């Protein structure tokens, strides 16, 4: 066991061993509270996605478009971006996704 613990310590990982009576030991990763905070980059990326989606909708209805193909693509891409943000929010809230 000492060699295995040394290998984990050298790799920079920390683990806690749990074993009950008659059970095999299993390792559980230990995280610092700072590691569980979302990074500022993710917040900026989410804000940028909202701004870009709003820009796409504005571009779809303002301008000198002769056909509606541009409108369909711009609104469709904006809708996909907003759908991605909504799915990300609910997955994170349900605990199914880590940042």
N, C-alpha and C positions, 0 to 999 in steps of 0.2 A: 504494500500500500504506500509506503514512503516514496518509492520511486515514481509512482503514478501521481502522487500529490506534488512532487518536485517538478514533474513535467508540466502540470497545470500551472504551478507558480511561475515557472520560467516563461510560459506562454502568455502570462498576464491575466489569466483567468482565475477566478475565485469560485469555489464550489462548496456546498454544504452537503455532508453525507447524512442520510437519514436511514435508519434501520430499526425495525421493531423486532420483537422476539420471533424467530423463525422466518424472518424476511431477509431478502438480499438487500444490500446497501444500494441506494441509487443517488445520483448526484443532481443537485438542483442549483442552477446558476444564481449568483447573488449580484444584484444590480444596485448601484448607488442612486439616490434620488435624482441627481442631475442627469443621469442617463435616461430617465423616464420622461423628462420634459421634451416637448416638441421643439425642434430646432427653429431658429428664426427664419431660416431659408424656406421651410415649409409654409409658414404663415405668409411670407412674401409671395411665394408661388401661388398660394390660394387667392390672395388679393389680386395678383396679376391676372389670374384666370378670370376672375369676375370682371375686371376692367376690360380685358380683351373681348370677352363675350358681349359686354355692353357696347363696346366699340363696333363689333360686327353687326349688331342689331341696328345701330345708328347708321352705319355704312349701307346697310341693306335698303333703308328707306329714304336716305338723303343722297342725292347725286343724280347723274344724268343717265340712268339705266334705261335702255330701250326694251330689253326683254326681262323676264322674271327668273332666268336661270341663276343670275348672281344673287338674287334675293333668297332663293331656295337654298343655295349652298351656304350663304352667310348665316342665315337663321338656323339652318340645320347644324352647322358646326358650333354655333353658340349654344344651341340646345344640348348637344352632346357634352360640351364643356360644363354646363350647369348640371346636367345629369351626373357627370363624373364627380363634381363637387358634393352633390347631395348624397351619392352612394358612399363617398369617402367619409362624410360626416356621420352617417348612420352606422357604417362599419366600425368606425372609431368609437362611437358611443356604445355600441354593443360589445366592445372589447375584442372584436375579431381582427383588428388591425392595430399594429403598433407603429408609431412614427419613428 
